[in-house]
Amino acid sequence: MTRAVRSTDTAVPGQDEGSVLLLTLGYVLLALVVIYVCVCATDLYIAQKRLDALADSAALAGADGFILAVTADGVRAELTDTGVEEQAAALVEGVPGATDLVAAGTPDGVSARVTVGVDWRPPLLSPFVPDGVRLESTATSRTALW
């Protein structure tokens, strides 16, 4: 009884040309997409952190717009919506960029609450987010008279 042995090494020389090139191009394209996503995510994170810092600063400035009120109990600092908005708007207008003051006011007369916003766009190409993303940040600061 004779057995036929099949060889798996019957590839014709030159038959697999170009397959490594396609694989390399695929990995390069994947690497470029990953780099693009990382750059956009990093820029979005930094833009949000800058907006948070601006909201904190604007709330702190708004808390400085108090009026001294003398009552029978003593002297205390009172905030008004107008005072908070004026102080916060002056700070936001002095900062370069397209940041706008969304809301500013005082919920209880001793706290200043400020909301700022900006439209973020990806730094490179933006085919997936052509209109950008609206970012907003709200901060609260309290005033006290010691």
DOMAR-984396 format. One record per residue (C-alpha): x, y, z; residue number from 1; residue in one letter. Coordinates in Angstrom, 1 decimal. Each point is the difference from the previous one (the first is absolute). Example, Ala and Ser with C-alpha at 12.3 -4.5 7.8 and 13.67 -1.06 7.14 Angstrom:
! DOMAR-984396
<paza east="12.3" north="-4.5" up="7.8" seq="1" type="A"/>
<paza east="1.4" north="3.4" up="-0.7" seq="2" type="S"/>
//
This chain:
! DOMAR-984396
<paza east="0.0" north="0.0" up="0.0" seq="1" type="M"/>
<paza east="1.4" north="3.3" up="-1.0" seq="2" type="T"/>
<paza east="-1.0" north="3.3" up="1.4" seq="3" type="R"/>
<paza east="0.0" north="3.2" up="-1.9" seq="4" type="A"/>
<paza east="1.6" north="2.7" up="1.8" seq="5" type="V"/>
<paza east="-1.2" north="3.5" up="-0.6" seq="6" type="R"/>
<paza east="2.4" north="2.8" up="0.4" seq="7" type="S"/>
<paza east="-1.3" north="3.3" up="1.4" seq="8" type="T"/>
<paza east="3.1" north="1.7" up="-1.3" seq="9" type="D"/>
<paza east="-1.2" north="0.2" up="-3.6" seq="10" type="T"/>
<paza east="-0.3" north="3.7" up="-0.1" seq="11" type="A"/>
<paza east="1.1" north="1.6" up="-3.2" seq="12" type="V"/>
<paza east="2.8" north="2.5" up="0.5" seq="13" type="P"/>
<paza east="-1.2" north="3.6" up="-0.2" seq="14" type="G"/>
<paza east="-3.6" north="-0.9" up="0.7" seq="15" type="Q"/>
<paza east="-0.2" north="1.9" up="3.3" seq="16" type="D"/>
<paza east="1.5" north="3.3" up="-1.3" seq="17" type="E"/>
<paza east="-1.7" north="3.1" up="1.2" seq="18" type="G"/>
<paza east="-1.8" north="-1.5" up="3.0" seq="19" type="S"/>
<paza east="2.6" north="1.5" up="2.5" seq="20" type="V"/>
<paza east="-0.4" north="3.4" up="-1.6" seq="21" type="L"/>
<paza east="-3.8" north="-0.1" up="0.4" seq="22" type="L"/>
<paza east="0.4" north="-1.1" up="3.6" seq="23" type="L"/>
<paza east="2.5" north="2.8" up="0.7" seq="24" type="T"/>
<paza east="-2.3" north="2.6" up="-1.6" seq="25" type="L"/>
<paza east="-2.9" north="-1.2" up="2.1" seq="26" type="G"/>
<paza east="2.1" north="0.3" up="3.2" seq="27" type="Y"/>
<paza east="1.2" north="3.5" up="-1.0" seq="28" type="V"/>
<paza east="-3.6" north="1.1" up="-0.6" seq="29" type="L"/>
<paza east="-1.1" north="-1.4" up="3.4" seq="30" type="L"/>
<paza east="2.9" north="1.7" up="1.7" seq="31" type="A"/>
<paza east="-0.9" north="3.4" up="-1.6" seq="32" type="L"/>
<paza east="-3.6" north="-0.4" up="1.1" seq="33" type="V"/>
<paza east="1.0" north="-0.8" up="3.6" seq="34" type="V"/>
<paza east="2.4" north="3.0" up="0.0" seq="35" type="I"/>
<paza east="-2.8" north="2.3" up="-1.3" seq="36" type="Y"/>
<paza east="-2.4" north="-1.2" up="2.6" seq="37" type="V"/>
<paza east="2.6" north="0.5" up="2.8" seq="38" type="C"/>
<paza east="0.8" north="3.5" up="-1.2" seq="39" type="V"/>
<paza east="-3.7" north="1.0" up="-0.1" seq="40" type="C"/>
<paza east="-0.7" north="-1.6" up="3.4" seq="41" type="A"/>
<paza east="3.0" north="1.8" up="1.5" seq="42" type="T"/>
<paza east="-1.1" north="3.4" up="-1.5" seq="43" type="D"/>
<paza east="-3.5" north="-0.5" up="1.3" seq="44" type="L"/>
<paza east="1.2" north="-0.8" up="3.5" seq="45" type="Y"/>
<paza east="2.3" north="3.1" up="0.0" seq="46" type="I"/>
<paza east="-2.8" north="2.2" up="-1.3" seq="47" type="A"/>
<paza east="-2.3" north="-1.2" up="2.8" seq="48" type="Q"/>
<paza east="2.6" north="0.6" up="2.7" seq="49" type="K"/>
<paza east="0.6" north="3.5" up="-1.3" seq="50" type="R"/>
<paza east="-3.7" north="0.7" up="0.1" seq="51" type="L"/>
<paza east="-0.2" north="-1.4" up="3.5" seq="52" type="D"/>
<paza east="2.8" north="2.4" up="1.1" seq="53" type="A"/>
<paza east="-1.7" north="2.9" up="-1.7" seq="54" type="L"/>
<paza east="-3.3" north="-0.9" up="1.7" seq="55" type="A"/>
<paza east="1.8" north="-0.1" up="3.4" seq="56" type="D"/>
<paza east="1.6" north="3.3" up="-0.6" seq="57" type="S"/>
<paza east="-3.2" north="1.6" up="-1.1" seq="58" type="A"/>
<paza east="-1.9" north="-1.3" up="3.0" seq="59" type="A"/>
<paza east="2.7" north="1.4" up="2.3" seq="60" type="L"/>
<paza east="-0.2" north="3.3" up="-1.7" seq="61" type="A"/>
<paza east="-3.8" north="0.0" up="0.3" seq="62" type="G"/>
<paza east="0.3" north="-0.7" up="3.7" seq="63" type="A"/>
<paza east="2.0" north="3.2" up="0.3" seq="64" type="D"/>
<paza east="-2.9" north="2.0" up="-1.3" seq="65" type="G"/>
<paza east="-1.7" north="0.2" up="3.4" seq="66" type="F"/>
<paza east="-1.7" north="2.9" up="1.7" seq="67" type="I"/>
<paza east="0.5" north="0.7" up="3.7" seq="68" type="L"/>
<paza east="-3.2" north="-0.2" up="1.9" seq="69" type="A"/>
<paza east="-0.3" north="1.4" up="3.5" seq="70" type="V"/>
<paza east="-2.7" north="-1.6" up="2.1" seq="71" type="T"/>
<paza east="-0.8" north="-0.3" up="3.7" seq="72" type="A"/>
<paza east="2.0" north="-3.2" up="0.1" seq="73" type="D"/>
<paza east="3.1" north="1.7" up="-1.4" seq="74" type="G"/>
<paza east="1.6" north="0.5" up="-3.4" seq="75" type="V"/>
<paza east="-0.2" north="-2.7" up="-2.7" seq="76" type="R"/>
<paza east="0.8" north="-0.4" up="-3.6" seq="77" type="A"/>
<paza east="-2.9" north="-0.4" up="-2.4" seq="78" type="E"/>
<paza east="0.2" north="-1.1" up="-3.6" seq="79" type="L"/>
<paza east="-2.5" north="1.1" up="-2.7" seq="80" type="T"/>
<paza east="-0.5" north="-1.6" up="-3.4" seq="81" type="D"/>
<paza east="1.0" north="3.2" up="-1.7" seq="82" type="T"/>
<paza east="3.2" north="0.4" up="1.9" seq="83" type="G"/>
<paza east="1.0" north="-3.6" up="-0.6" seq="84" type="V"/>
<paza east="-0.8" north="0.3" up="-3.7" seq="85" type="E"/>
<paza east="2.0" north="3.2" up="-0.4" seq="86" type="E"/>
<paza east="3.1" north="-1.4" up="1.7" seq="87" type="Q"/>
<paza east="-0.1" north="-3.3" up="-1.9" seq="88" type="A"/>
<paza east="-0.7" north="1.6" up="-3.4" seq="89" type="A"/>
<paza east="3.0" north="2.4" up="0.5" seq="90" type="A"/>
<paza east="2.3" north="-3.0" up="0.6" seq="91" type="L"/>
<paza east="-1.4" north="-2.1" up="-2.8" seq="92" type="V"/>
<paza east="0.3" north="2.9" up="-2.5" seq="93" type="E"/>
<paza east="3.6" north="0.5" up="1.0" seq="94" type="G"/>
<paza east="1.0" north="-3.5" up="-0.9" seq="95" type="V"/>
<paza east="1.0" north="-0.7" up="-3.6" seq="96" type="P"/>
<paza east="-2.1" north="-2.5" up="-1.9" seq="97" type="G"/>
<paza east="-3.6" north="-0.6" up="-0.9" seq="98" type="A"/>
<paza east="-1.2" north="-0.8" up="3.5" seq="99" type="T"/>
<paza east="-3.4" north="1.4" up="1.0" seq="100" type="D"/>
<paza east="-1.7" north="0.6" up="3.3" seq="101" type="L"/>
<paza east="-3.1" north="-2.3" up="0.0" seq="102" type="V"/>
<paza east="-1.4" north="0.9" up="3.5" seq="103" type="A"/>
<paza east="1.1" north="1.8" up="3.1" seq="104" type="A"/>
<paza east="-1.9" north="0.7" up="3.2" seq="105" type="G"/>
<paza east="-0.3" north="-0.7" up="3.6" seq="106" type="T"/>
<paza east="-2.4" north="-2.8" up="1.3" seq="107" type="P"/>
<paza east="0.1" north="1.0" up="3.6" seq="108" type="D"/>
<paza east="1.6" north="3.5" up="0.4" seq="109" type="G"/>
<paza east="3.4" north="-1.4" up="1.2" seq="110" type="V"/>
<paza east="1.0" north="-2.3" up="-2.9" seq="111" type="S"/>
<paza east="0.9" north="1.0" up="-3.6" seq="112" type="A"/>
<paza east="-0.9" north="-2.6" up="-2.6" seq="113" type="R"/>
<paza east="1.5" north="0.5" up="-3.5" seq="114" type="V"/>
<paza east="-0.4" north="-2.1" up="-3.1" seq="115" type="T"/>
<paza east="2.3" north="0.6" up="-3.0" seq="116" type="V"/>
<paza east="-0.1" north="-1.8" up="-3.4" seq="117" type="G"/>
<paza east="2.1" north="-0.4" up="-3.2" seq="118" type="V"/>
<paza east="-0.5" north="-1.9" up="-3.3" seq="119" type="D"/>
<paza east="2.9" north="-2.5" up="-0.3" seq="120" type="W"/>
<paza east="1.1" north="-1.3" up="-3.4" seq="121" type="R"/>
<paza east="2.5" north="-2.8" up="-0.7" seq="122" type="P"/>
<paza east="3.5" north="1.4" up="-0.7" seq="123" type="P"/>
<paza east="0.7" north="-1.8" up="-3.2" seq="124" type="L"/>
<paza east="-2.8" north="-1.0" up="-2.4" seq="125" type="L"/>
<paza east="-3.6" north="-0.1" up="1.2" seq="126" type="S"/>
<paza east="-1.9" north="-2.2" up="-2.4" seq="127" type="P"/>
<paza east="-1.7" north="-1.9" up="2.9" seq="128" type="F"/>
<paza east="-0.9" north="3.1" up="2.1" seq="129" type="V"/>
<paza east="-0.4" north="2.9" up="-2.5" seq="130" type="P"/>
<paza east="-2.0" north="2.2" up="2.4" seq="131" type="D"/>
<paza east="2.3" north="-0.6" up="2.9" seq="132" type="G"/>
<paza east="-1.1" north="-0.8" up="3.6" seq="133" type="V"/>
<paza east="-1.4" north="2.4" up="2.5" seq="134" type="R"/>
<paza east="2.0" north="0.0" up="3.3" seq="135" type="L"/>
<paza east="-1.4" north="1.6" up="3.1" seq="136" type="E"/>
<paza east="1.4" north="0.4" up="3.5" seq="137" type="S"/>
<paza east="-1.7" north="1.2" up="3.2" seq="138" type="T"/>
<paza east="1.8" north="1.2" up="3.1" seq="139" type="A"/>
<paza east="-1.1" north="1.3" up="3.4" seq="140" type="T"/>
<paza east="1.8" north="2.3" up="2.4" seq="141" type="S"/>
<paza east="-1.1" north="1.3" up="3.3" seq="142" type="R"/>
<paza east="0.7" north="3.4" up="1.5" seq="143" type="T"/>
<paza east="0.6" north="0.5" up="3.7" seq="144" type="A"/>
<paza east="0.7" north="3.0" up="2.2" seq="145" type="L"/>
<paza east="2.1" north="-0.8" up="3.0" seq="146" type="W"/>
//
